[in-house]
Amino acid sequence: MIASPDEAADCPLTGIVAAYTPRLAEFAFEPGFVAAVDQHAAEIRERLYAHGPELLPRPLDREELTAYALGFLDALADVGWPEPAAHDYAAHRLTAICWLVHRHNLLDV
């Protein structure tokens, strides 16, 4: 899905992408990080699309990923999660969301 400039700017995914795109550079020298992010991305896709009868995954939808990301961010806020410099579950999950946005061009304008 291609977003208009206004839609992309207002989308919460924009903030996640801005914060976590630099972490994607770590893929070049952190194979364990790549594996963790890949597993998180697979789980996110499964959570979003496990309810359908399709054998092949349908294209990732920006609105559905946004709703998922907002729920995840709300849960992090509820537990007082401070963004770490290291790799923890939440950082892996947010990096996976960022990677999915890039991979599926969900913020292209």
The first five atom37 places (N, CA, C, CB, O) and aatype in JSON, in Angstrom:
{
  "aatype": [12, 9, 0, 15, 14, 3, 6, 0, 0, 3, 4, 14, 10, 16, 7, 9, 19, 0, 0, 18, 16, 14, 1, 10, 0, 6, 13, 0, 13, 6, 14, 7, 13, 19, 0, 0, 19, 3, 5, 8, 0, 0, 6, 9, 1, 6, 1, 10, 18, 0, 8, 7, 14, 6, 10, 10, 14, 1, 14, 10, 3, 1, 6, 6, 10, 16, 0, 18, 0, 10, 7, 13, 10, 3, 0, 10, 0, 3, 19, 7, 17, 14, 6, 14, 0, 0, 8, 3, 18, 0, 0, 8, 1, 10, 16, 0, 9, 4, 17, 10, 19, 8, 1, 8, 2, 10, 10, 3, 19],
  "atom_mask": [
    [1, 1, 1, 1, 1],
    [1, 1, 1, 1, 1],
    [1, 1, 1, 1, 1],
    [1, 1, 1, 1, 1],
    [1, 1, 1, 1, 1],
    [1, 1, 1, 1, 1],
    [1, 1, 1, 1, 1],
    [1, 1, 1, 1, 1],
    [1, 1, 1, 1, 1],
    [1, 1, 1, 1, 1],
    [1, 1, 1, 1, 1],
    [1, 1, 1, 1, 1],
    [1, 1, 1, 1, 1],
    [1, 1, 1, 1, 1],
    [1, 1, 1, 0, 1],
    [1, 1, 1, 1, 1],
    [1, 1, 1, 1, 1],
    [1, 1, 1, 1, 1],
    [1, 1, 1, 1, 1],
    [1, 1, 1, 1, 1],
    [1, 1, 1, 1, 1],
    [1, 1, 1, 1, 1],
    [1, 1, 1, 1, 1],
    [1, 1, 1, 1, 1],
    [1, 1, 1, 1, 1],
    [1, 1, 1, 1, 1],
    [1, 1, 1, 1, 1],
    [1, 1, 1, 1, 1],
    [1, 1, 1, 1, 1],
    [1, 1, 1, 1, 1],
    [1, 1, 1, 1, 1],
    [1, 1, 1, 0, 1],
    [1, 1, 1, 1, 1],
    [1, 1, 1, 1, 1],
    [1, 1, 1, 1, 1],
    [1, 1, 1, 1, 1],
    [1, 1, 1, 1, 1],
    [1, 1, 1, 1, 1],
    [1, 1, 1, 1, 1],
    [1, 1, 1, 1, 1],
    [1, 1, 1, 1, 1],
    [1, 1, 1, 1, 1],
    [1, 1, 1, 1, 1],
    [1, 1, 1, 1, 1],
    [1, 1, 1, 1, 1],
    [1, 1, 1, 1, 1],
    [1, 1, 1, 1, 1],
    [1, 1, 1, 1, 1],
    [1, 1, 1, 1, 1],
    [1, 1, 1, 1, 1],
    [1, 1, 1, 1, 1],
    [1, 1, 1, 0, 1],
    [1, 1, 1, 1, 1],
    [1, 1, 1, 1, 1],
    [1, 1, 1, 1, 1],
    [1, 1, 1, 1, 1],
    [1, 1, 1, 1, 1],
    [1, 1, 1, 1, 1],
    [1, 1, 1, 1, 1],
    [1, 1, 1, 1, 1],
    [1, 1, 1, 1, 1],
    [1, 1, 1, 1, 1],
    [1, 1, 1, 1, 1],
    [1, 1, 1, 1, 1],
    [1, 1, 1, 1, 1],
    [1, 1, 1, 1, 1],
    [1, 1, 1, 1, 1],
    [1, 1, 1, 1, 1],
    [1, 1, 1, 1, 1],
    [1, 1, 1, 1, 1],
    [1, 1, 1, 0, 1],
    [1, 1, 1, 1, 1],
    [1, 1, 1, 1, 1],
    [1, 1, 1, 1, 1],
    [1, 1, 1, 1, 1],
    [1, 1, 1, 1, 1],
    [1, 1, 1, 1, 1],
    [1, 1, 1, 1, 1],
    [1, 1, 1, 1, 1],
    [1, 1, 1, 0, 1],
    [1, 1, 1, 1, 1],
    [1, 1, 1, 1, 1],
    [1, 1, 1, 1, 1],
    [1, 1, 1, 1, 1],
    [1, 1, 1, 1, 1],
    [1, 1, 1, 1, 1],
    [1, 1, 1, 1, 1],
    [1, 1, 1, 1, 1],
    [1, 1, 1, 1, 1],
    [1, 1, 1, 1, 1],
    [1, 1, 1, 1, 1],
    [1, 1, 1, 1, 1],
    [1, 1, 1, 1, 1],
    [1, 1, 1, 1, 1],
    [1, 1, 1, 1, 1],
    [1, 1, 1, 1, 1],
    [1, 1, 1, 1, 1],
    [1, 1, 1, 1, 1],
    [1, 1, 1, 1, 1],
    [1, 1, 1, 1, 1],
    [1, 1, 1, 1, 1],
    [1, 1, 1, 1, 1],
    [1, 1, 1, 1, 1],
    [1, 1, 1, 1, 1],
    [1, 1, 1, 1, 1],
    [1, 1, 1, 1, 1],
    [1, 1, 1, 1, 1],
    [1, 1, 1, 1, 1],
    [1, 1, 1, 1, 1]
  ],
  "atom_positions": [
    [[0.85, -1.17, 0.0], [0.0, 0.0, 0.0], [0.89, 1.23, 0.0], [-0.96, 0.0, 1.22], [1.88, 1.29, 0.74]],
    [[0.55, 2.18, -0.8], [1.31, 3.42, -0.86], [0.53, 4.47, -0.08], [1.55, 3.88, -2.33], [-0.66, 4.69, -0.31]],
    [[1.21, 5.11, 0.84], [0.59, 6.12, 1.69], [0.82, 7.5, 1.1], [1.15, 6.05, 3.12], [1.83, 7.76, 0.45]],
    [[-0.16, 8.38, 1.35], [0.05, 9.77, 0.96], [1.06, 10.37, 1.94], [-1.3, 10.58, 0.96], [1.26, 9.81, 3.02]],
    [[1.7, 11.49, 1.58], [2.67, 12.1, 2.51], [2.06, 12.4, 3.88], [3.22, 13.38, 1.92], [2.72, 12.19, 4.9]],
    [[0.82, 12.87, 3.91], [0.19, 13.19, 5.19], [-0.08, 11.93, 6.0], [-1.11, 13.95, 4.96], [0.14, 11.92, 7.22]],
    [[-0.56, 10.87, 5.35], [-0.84, 9.62, 6.05], [0.44, 9.03, 6.63], [-1.5, 8.61, 5.12], [0.45, 8.57, 7.77]],
    [[1.51, 9.04, 5.85], [2.78, 8.47, 6.32], [3.32, 9.26, 7.51], [3.81, 8.46, 5.18], [3.84, 8.67, 8.45]],
    [[3.2, 10.57, 7.47], [3.72, 11.41, 8.56], [2.95, 11.17, 9.85], [3.65, 12.88, 8.17], [3.54, 11.23, 10.94]],
    [[1.65, 10.91, 9.76], [0.82, 10.7, 10.94], [0.85, 9.26, 11.46], [-0.59, 11.09, 10.64], [0.37, 9.0, 12.56]],
    [[1.4, 8.36, 10.71], [1.4, 6.94, 11.06], [2.43, 6.67, 12.16], [1.71, 6.08, 9.82], [3.58, 7.09, 12.04]],
    [[2.03, 5.97, 13.23], [2.99, 5.64, 14.29], [4.17, 4.81, 13.8], [2.28, 4.9, 15.39], [5.23, 4.81, 14.43]],
    [[3.99, 4.11, 12.7], [5.1, 3.33, 12.16], [6.27, 4.22, 11.77], [4.65, 2.5, 10.96], [7.42, 3.79, 11.79]],
    [[5.98, 5.47, 11.41], [7.03, 6.4, 11.03], [8.03, 6.6, 12.17], [6.43, 7.76, 10.62], [9.24, 6.61, 11.94]],
    [[7.54, 6.74, 13.39], [8.41, 6.91, 14.54], [9.23, 5.66, 14.84], [0.0, 0.0, 0.0], [10.41, 5.74, 15.18]],
    [[8.59, 4.5, 14.7], [9.31, 3.24, 14.92], [10.42, 3.1, 13.89], [8.35, 2.04, 14.86], [11.55, 2.72, 14.23]],
    [[10.1, 3.39, 12.63], [11.1, 3.28, 11.56], [12.25, 4.25, 11.81], [10.45, 3.56, 10.18], [13.41, 3.89, 11.65]],
    [[11.93, 5.47, 12.21], [12.99, 6.46, 12.47], [13.91, 6.0, 13.61], [12.38, 7.82, 12.81], [15.12, 6.18, 13.54]],
    [[13.33, 5.41, 14.63], [14.13, 4.99, 15.79], [14.9, 3.7, 15.56], [13.23, 4.82, 16.98], [15.99, 3.53, 16.1]],
    [[14.36, 2.79, 14.76], [14.95, 1.46, 14.66], [15.64, 1.15, 13.35], [13.9, 0.45, 14.89], [16.29, 0.11, 13.25]],
    [[15.54, 1.99, 12.34], [16.28, 1.75, 11.1], [17.78, 1.67, 11.34], [15.98, 2.85, 10.09], [18.43, 0.82, 10.72]],
    [[18.37, 2.5, 12.2], [19.82, 2.35, 12.44], [20.22, 0.97, 12.95], [20.27, 3.39, 13.44], [21.34, 0.52, 12.7]],
    [[19.33, 0.29, 13.64], [19.65, -1.05, 14.13], [19.76, -2.07, 13.0], [18.58, -1.51, 15.12], [20.43, -3.09, 13.15]],
    [[19.13, -1.8, 11.86], [19.21, -2.73, 10.74], [20.64, -2.87, 10.23], [18.3, -2.28, 9.6], [21.0, -3.9, 9.66]],
    [[21.46, -1.85, 10.42], [22.87, -1.92, 10.0], [23.62, -2.99, 10.79], [23.55, -0.55, 10.19], [24.63, -3.51, 10.32]],
    [[23.13, -3.31, 11.98], [23.78, -4.34, 12.8], [23.63, -5.73, 12.21], [23.21, -4.31, 14.2], [24.34, -6.65, 12.62]],
    [[22.71, -5.9, 11.27], [22.54, -7.21, 10.62], [23.84, -7.68, 9.98], [21.43, -7.14, 9.56], [24.09, -8.88, 9.9]],
    [[24.67, -6.75, 9.52], [25.9, -7.09, 8.82], [26.91, -7.82, 9.71], [26.54, -5.84, 8.24], [27.74, -8.58, 9.22]],
    [[26.85, -7.58, 11.02], [27.86, -8.19, 11.89], [27.28, -8.87, 13.13], [28.83, -7.14, 12.32], [28.04, -9.27, 14.01]],
    [[25.97, -9.02, 13.2], [25.33, -9.68, 14.35], [24.36, -10.75, 13.85], [24.6, -8.64, 15.24], [23.15, -10.51, 13.84]],
    [[24.85, -11.94, 13.45], [23.94, -12.96, 12.92], [22.88, -13.4, 13.93], [24.74, -14.16, 12.48], [21.77, -13.77, 13.54]],
    [[23.2, -13.38, 15.21], [22.2, -13.72, 16.21], [21.06, -12.72, 16.25], [0.0, 0.0, 0.0], [19.9, -13.09, 16.45]],
    [[21.39, -11.46, 16.05], [20.37, -10.41, 16.0], [19.48, -10.6, 14.78], [21.04, -9.01, 15.98], [18.26, -10.44, 14.87]],
    [[20.09, -10.94, 13.65], [19.31, -11.2, 12.43], [18.32, -12.33, 12.69], [20.25, -11.56, 11.24], [17.14, -12.22, 12.34]],
    [[18.78, -13.4, 13.3], [17.92, -14.54, 13.57], [16.78, -14.17, 14.51], [18.73, -15.69, 14.17], [15.63, -14.57, 14.3]],
    [[17.08, -13.39, 15.54], [16.05, -12.98, 16.49], [15.0, -12.1, 15.82], [16.68, -12.24, 17.68], [13.8, -12.3, 16.02]],
    [[15.44, -11.14, 15.03], [14.51, -10.24, 14.34], [13.67, -11.03, 13.34], [15.27, -9.09, 13.63], [12.48, -10.78, 13.2]],
    [[14.29, -11.97, 12.64], [13.56, -12.8, 11.69], [12.46, -13.6, 12.4], [14.52, -13.76, 10.96], [11.34, -13.7, 11.88]],
    [[12.75, -14.15, 13.55], [11.75, -14.89, 14.31], [10.62, -13.98, 14.78], [12.4, -15.59, 15.51], [9.45, -14.37, 14.75]],
    [[10.95, -12.78, 15.21], [9.92, -11.83, 15.63], [9.05, -11.42, 14.44], [10.56, -10.58, 16.27], [7.83, -11.33, 14.57]],
    [[9.67, -11.18, 13.3], [8.91, -10.8, 12.1], [7.96, -11.93, 11.71], [9.86, -10.47, 10.93], [6.81, -11.68, 11.34]],
    [[8.43, -13.17, 11.77], [7.58, -14.31, 11.43], [6.41, -14.42, 12.41], [8.4, -15.62, 11.45], [5.28, -14.7, 12.0]],
    [[6.66, -14.2, 13.68], [5.58, -14.27, 14.67], [4.56, -13.15, 14.46], [6.16, -14.2, 16.08], [3.36, -13.37, 14.61]],
    [[5.03, -11.96, 14.14], [4.11, -10.85, 13.87], [3.23, -11.19, 12.68], [4.88, -9.53, 13.62], [2.01, -11.02, 12.73]],
    [[3.84, -11.67, 11.6], [3.05, -12.04, 10.42], [2.03, -13.11, 10.78], [3.96, -12.54, 9.29], [0.88, -13.04, 10.34]],
    [[2.43, -14.09, 11.56], [1.51, -15.16, 11.96], [0.37, -14.61, 12.8], [2.26, -16.25, 12.73], [-0.78, -14.99, 12.61]],
    [[0.67, -13.73, 13.73], [-0.38, -13.13, 14.57], [-1.39, -12.35, 13.74], [0.24, -12.22, 15.63], [-2.59, -12.38, 14.0]],
    [[-0.89, -11.65, 12.74], [-1.78, -10.83, 11.92], [-2.6, -11.65, 10.93], [-0.99, -9.79, 11.17], [-3.69, -11.23, 10.54]],
    [[-2.09, -12.8, 10.52], [-2.74, -13.53, 9.43], [-3.07, -14.97, 9.75], [-1.89, -13.5, 8.23], [-3.38, -15.73, 8.83]],
    [[-3.01, -15.39, 10.99], [-3.26, -16.79, 11.34], [-4.74, -17.17, 11.28], [-2.73, -17.08, 12.72], [-5.07, -18.35, 11.38]],
    [[-5.61, -16.22, 11.11], [-7.04, -16.49, 11.18], [-7.67, -16.79, 9.82], [-7.74, -15.34, 11.8], [-8.86, -17.1, 9.76]],
    [[-6.92, -16.71, 8.76], [-7.49, -16.93, 7.44], [-7.19, -18.32, 6.91], [0.0, 0.0, 0.0], [-6.29, -18.99, 7.41]],
    [[-7.95, -18.77, 5.91], [-7.76, -20.11, 5.35], [-6.68, -20.16, 4.27], [-9.06, -20.6, 4.79], [-6.41, -21.24, 3.73]],
    [[-6.07, -19.04, 3.96], [-5.13, -18.99, 2.85], [-3.88, -19.81, 3.16], [-4.75, -17.55, 2.54], [-3.39, -19.83, 4.29]],
    [[-3.38, -20.48, 2.13], [-2.13, -21.21, 2.28], [-0.94, -20.29, 2.11], [-2.05, -22.36, 1.28], [0.11, -20.5, 2.72]],
    [[-1.09, -19.28, 1.3], [-0.03, -18.31, 1.08], [-0.36, -17.04, 1.85], [0.16, -18.01, -0.44], [-1.52, -16.63, 1.9]],
    [[0.65, -16.42, 2.44], [0.36, -15.18, 3.18], [-0.08, -14.07, 2.25], [1.6, -14.74, 3.98], [0.43, -13.92, 1.13]],
    [[-1.02, -13.3, 2.72], [-1.46, -12.14, 1.93], [-0.5, -10.99, 2.18], [-2.93, -11.73, 2.28], [0.29, -11.04, 3.13]],
    [[-0.54, -9.96, 1.36], [0.36, -8.82, 1.57], [0.13, -8.18, 2.95], [0.16, -7.76, 0.46], [-0.99, -8.11, 3.44]],
    [[1.21, -7.74, 3.53], [1.14, -7.09, 4.83], [0.39, -5.76, 4.68], [2.55, -6.86, 5.42], [0.64, -5.0, 3.75]],
    [[-0.51, -5.5, 5.6], [-1.35, -4.31, 5.55], [-0.85, -3.28, 6.57], [-2.83, -4.67, 5.82], [-0.64, -3.6, 7.74]],
    [[-0.66, -2.04, 6.11], [-0.13, -0.99, 6.98], [-1.03, -0.73, 8.19], [0.06, 0.31, 6.2], [-0.53, -0.57, 9.3]],
    [[-2.34, -0.7, 7.98], [-3.25, -0.42, 9.08], [-3.19, -1.51, 10.14], [-4.68, -0.26, 8.56], [-3.21, -1.23, 11.34]],
    [[-3.13, -2.77, 9.7], [-3.07, -3.87, 10.67], [-1.75, -3.87, 11.43], [-3.27, -5.21, 9.95], [-1.73, -4.11, 12.64]],
    [[-0.65, -3.61, 10.73], [0.64, -3.55, 11.42], [0.69, -2.35, 12.36], [1.8, -3.47, 10.39], [1.27, -2.43, 13.44]],
    [[0.08, -1.24, 11.97], [0.01, -0.07, 12.84], [-0.76, -0.39, 14.12], [-0.65, 1.11, 12.11], [-0.32, -0.05, 15.21]],
    [[-1.91, -1.06, 13.97], [-2.71, -1.42, 15.15], [-1.92, -2.35, 16.07], [-4.02, -2.1, 14.72], [-1.94, -2.19, 17.29]],
    [[-1.22, -3.3, 15.48], [-0.39, -4.21, 16.28], [0.71, -3.41, 17.01], [0.25, -5.31, 15.38], [0.92, -3.59, 18.21]],
    [[1.4, -2.54, 16.28], [2.49, -1.75, 16.86], [1.98, -0.87, 18.0], [3.16, -0.89, 15.78], [2.64, -0.76, 19.03]],
    [[0.83, -0.24, 17.81], [0.27, 0.61, 18.87], [-0.03, -0.21, 20.12], [-1.01, 1.31, 18.38], [0.25, 0.24, 21.24]],
    [[-0.58, -1.4, 19.95], [-0.84, -2.27, 21.09], [0.44, -2.66, 21.8], [0.0, 0.0, 0.0], [0.49, -2.69, 23.03]],
    [[1.47, -2.96, 21.02], [2.75, -3.34, 21.61], [3.37, -2.16, 22.35], [3.72, -3.85, 20.52], [3.88, -2.33, 23.46]],
    [[3.33, -0.97, 21.75], [3.87, 0.22, 22.41], [3.1, 0.55, 23.69], [3.83, 1.42, 21.45], [3.69, 0.97, 24.68]],
    [[1.78, 0.37, 23.66], [0.97, 0.58, 24.87], [1.39, -0.38, 25.98], [-0.52, 0.41, 24.56], [1.5, 0.02, 27.14]],
    [[1.62, -1.63, 25.62], [2.04, -2.62, 26.62], [3.41, -2.24, 27.2], [2.1, -4.03, 26.0], [3.63, -2.39, 28.4]],
    [[4.31, -1.76, 26.36], [5.62, -1.33, 26.85], [5.49, -0.14, 27.79], [6.54, -0.96, 25.67], [6.17, -0.07, 28.82]],
    [[4.6, 0.79, 27.45], [4.38, 1.96, 28.31], [3.8, 1.52, 29.66], [3.44, 2.98, 27.62], [4.16, 2.07, 30.7]],
    [[2.91, 0.54, 29.63], [2.29, 0.05, 30.87], [3.31, -0.53, 31.84], [1.24, -0.99, 30.55], [3.15, -0.43, 33.06]],
    [[4.36, -1.15, 31.31], [5.38, -1.74, 32.18], [6.56, -0.82, 32.41], [5.86, -3.05, 31.59], [7.52, -1.19, 33.09]],
    [[6.51, 0.39, 31.84], [7.58, 1.36, 32.03], [8.88, 0.99, 31.34], [0.0, 0.0, 0.0], [9.96, 1.27, 31.86]],
    [[8.79, 0.37, 30.19], [9.99, -0.08, 29.46], [10.79, 1.11, 28.97], [9.6, -0.98, 28.27], [10.28, 1.94, 28.22]],
    [[12.06, 1.2, 29.39], [12.95, 2.22, 28.82], [13.68, 1.61, 27.63], [13.97, 2.77, 29.89], [14.16, 0.48, 27.71]],
    [[13.77, 2.34, 26.55], [14.46, 1.8, 25.37], [15.91, 1.49, 25.73], [14.39, 2.79, 24.17], [16.65, 2.38, 26.14]],
    [[16.3, 0.23, 25.58], [17.66, -0.14, 25.95], [18.65, 0.09, 24.81], [17.72, -1.58, 26.39], [18.26, 0.18, 23.64]],
    [[19.9, 0.17, 25.17], [20.94, 0.22, 24.15], [21.26, -1.18, 23.66], [22.22, 0.9, 24.7], [21.74, -1.37, 22.55]],
    [[20.97, -2.17, 24.5], [21.26, -3.56, 24.16], [20.07, -4.19, 23.44], [21.61, -4.38, 25.43], [19.1, -3.51, 23.1]],
    [[20.18, -5.48, 23.22], [19.12, -6.21, 22.53], [18.28, -6.97, 23.55], [19.72, -7.19, 21.48], [18.76, -7.89, 24.21]],
    [[17.03, -6.58, 23.67], [16.1, -7.33, 24.49], [14.88, -7.66, 23.64], [15.7, -6.52, 25.77], [14.82, -7.31, 22.46]],
    [[13.92, -8.34, 24.24], [12.73, -8.78, 23.51], [12.05, -7.61, 22.8], [11.75, -9.45, 24.47], [11.73, -7.7, 21.62]],
    [[11.82, -6.53, 23.52], [11.1, -5.39, 22.94], [11.88, -4.75, 21.8], [10.82, -4.35, 24.02], [11.3, -4.39, 20.78]],
    [[13.19, -4.61, 21.97], [14.01, -4.03, 20.89], [13.99, -4.93, 19.66], [15.46, -3.82, 21.37], [13.94, -4.44, 18.53]],
    [[14.03, -6.24, 19.88], [13.93, -7.17, 18.74], [12.58, -7.02, 18.04], [14.13, -8.63, 19.21], [12.52, -7.0, 16.81]],
    [[11.51, -6.92, 18.82], [10.17, -6.84, 18.25], [10.01, -5.53, 17.47], [9.1, -6.94, 19.36], [9.47, -5.53, 16.36]],
    [[10.46, -4.42, 18.04], [10.35, -3.13, 17.35], [11.23, -3.09, 16.11], [10.72, -1.99, 18.3], [10.86, -2.49, 15.1]],
    [[12.39, -3.71, 16.17], [13.25, -3.79, 14.99], [12.57, -4.63, 13.92], [14.63, -4.38, 15.34], [12.67, -4.32, 12.73]],
    [[11.89, -5.7, 14.31], [11.15, -6.53, 13.35], [10.03, -5.73, 12.7], [10.58, -7.78, 14.05], [9.81, -5.86, 11.49]],
    [[9.33, -4.92, 13.47], [8.28, -4.07, 12.89], [8.91, -3.13, 11.87], [7.54, -3.26, 14.0], [8.38, -2.96, 10.77]],
    [[10.02, -2.52, 12.24], [10.74, -1.62, 11.32], [11.13, -2.35, 10.04], [11.99, -1.04, 12.01], [10.92, -1.84, 8.94]],
    [[11.68, -3.55, 10.19], [12.11, -4.33, 9.02], [10.91, -4.67, 8.13], [12.82, -5.63, 9.47], [11.01, -4.59, 6.9]],
    [[9.79, -5.04, 8.74], [8.59, -5.35, 7.95], [8.1, -4.12, 7.18], [7.47, -5.87, 8.87], [7.69, -4.23, 6.03]],
    [[8.14, -2.96, 7.82], [7.74, -1.73, 7.13], [8.62, -1.5, 5.91], [7.82, -0.51, 8.09], [8.12, -1.2, 4.82]],
    [[9.93, -1.63, 6.09], [10.86, -1.46, 4.95], [10.63, -2.52, 3.89], [12.32, -1.51, 5.44], [10.54, -2.21, 2.7]],
    [[10.53, -3.78, 4.31], [10.42, -4.91, 3.38], [9.17, -4.81, 2.51], [10.41, -6.22, 4.14], [9.19, -5.18, 1.34]],
    [[8.09, -4.31, 3.09], [6.81, -4.25, 2.37], [6.46, -2.84, 1.91], [5.71, -4.78, 3.26], [5.34, -2.58, 1.47]],
    [[7.42, -1.93, 2.02], [7.23, -0.54, 1.54], [5.94, 0.07, 2.07], [7.23, -0.51, 0.01], [5.18, 0.67, 1.31]],
    [[5.69, -0.07, 3.35], [4.42, 0.38, 3.92], [4.34, 1.88, 4.13], [4.19, -0.3, 5.21], [3.25, 2.4, 4.37]],
    [[5.44, 2.58, 4.05], [5.4, 4.03, 4.2], [5.81, 4.76, 2.93], [6.31, 4.46, 5.34], [6.02, 5.97, 2.96]],
    [[5.91, 4.05, 1.82], [6.29, 4.7, 0.57], [5.29, 5.79, 0.21], [6.39, 3.68, -0.57], [4.08, 5.59, 0.26]],
    [[5.83, 6.93, -0.14], [4.98, 8.05, -0.55], [5.35, 8.47, -1.95], [5.11, 9.24, 0.42], [4.75, 9.41, -2.49]]
  ]
}
